[in-house]
């Protein structure tokens, strides 16, 4: 399994959790979320991201749809936070 770095790419409007571009967190071994900056995680964004993150951290064939995912969005459409995905070699 790959580690995944999830980085805030942009914030449209006002993020109640206080996310700013460049903030990040890590998913380690597909099991553990490691807070980065800020040290907290948004309880609204996290459940929306988890199904994609669990697929993204797995080894998949090159043609698998998840390999084309580069961004995810929090569920707040009016104040959207866009998260970038990056597989990190261990």
C-alpha positions in Angstrom: 0.0 0.0 0.0 1.1 3.5 -0.7 1.1 6.4 1.7 -1.1 9.2 0.5 -0.5 12.9 1.1 -3.7 15.0 0.9 -3.0 18.7 0.4 -5.4 21.6 0.3 -5.0 23.1 -3.2 -7.6 25.8 -2.9 -10.5 27.1 -0.7 -13.5 28.7 -2.4 -15.2 31.0 0.1 -14.8 30.4 3.9 -13.7 27.1 5.3 -15.2 26.6 8.8 -12.3 24.2 9.7 -9.8 26.9 8.8 -8.1 25.0 6.0 -5.7 27.1 3.8 -3.8 26.2 0.6 -0.8 24.1 1.5 -2.3 22.5 4.6 -2.1 18.7 4.5 -2.5 15.3 6.2 -1.2 11.8 5.5 -2.8 8.4 5.2 -0.2 5.9 6.3 -0.5 2.3 5.0 -4.1 2.8 4.2 -4.9 2.5 7.9 -3.7 5.5 9.9 -4.4 9.2 9.4 -1.6 11.3 10.5 -2.4 15.0 11.0 -0.1 17.4 9.4 -0.9 21.1 9.3 -3.2 22.0 10.9 -3.2 19.3 13.5 -7.0 18.8 13.3 -9.1 17.2 10.6 -12.5 18.4 9.5 -15.3 15.9 10.5 -17.3 16.9 7.4 -14.6 16.6 4.8 -13.0 13.4 6.1 -16.0 11.0 5.6 -16.4 12.3 2.0 -12.7 11.6 1.3 -12.3 8.2 3.0 -13.9 6.0 0.3 -11.6 7.5 -2.3 -8.5 7.4 -0.1 -8.9 3.7 0.7 -9.0 3.0 -3.0 -6.2 5.4 -3.8 -3.7 3.9 -1.4 -4.0 0.4 -2.8 -1.9 -1.1 -5.6 -4.1 -1.1 -8.7 -3.7 -1.9 -12.3 -2.8 1.1 -14.4 -6.2 1.3 -16.1 -8.1 1.4 -12.8 -10.3 4.6 -12.5 -8.8 5.6 -9.2 -5.4 6.2 -10.8 -6.9 9.2 -12.7 -8.1 10.9 -9.5 -5.9 13.9 -8.7 -8.4 16.0 -6.6 -11.3 15.6 -4.2 -13.7 18.2 -2.9 -15.2 18.6 0.5 -19.0 18.3 0.6 -19.6 22.1 1.1 -20.4 23.2 -2.4 -20.6 26.9 -1.4 -17.3 27.0 0.4 -15.5 24.2 -1.3 -12.1 23.0 -0.3 -10.2 21.2 -3.0 -7.8 18.5 -1.9 -4.9 17.2 -4.1 -3.9 13.6 -3.9 -0.3 12.3 -4.1 1.0 8.8 -3.6 4.2 8.9 -1.6 6.9 6.2 -1.9 8.0 4.8 1.4 
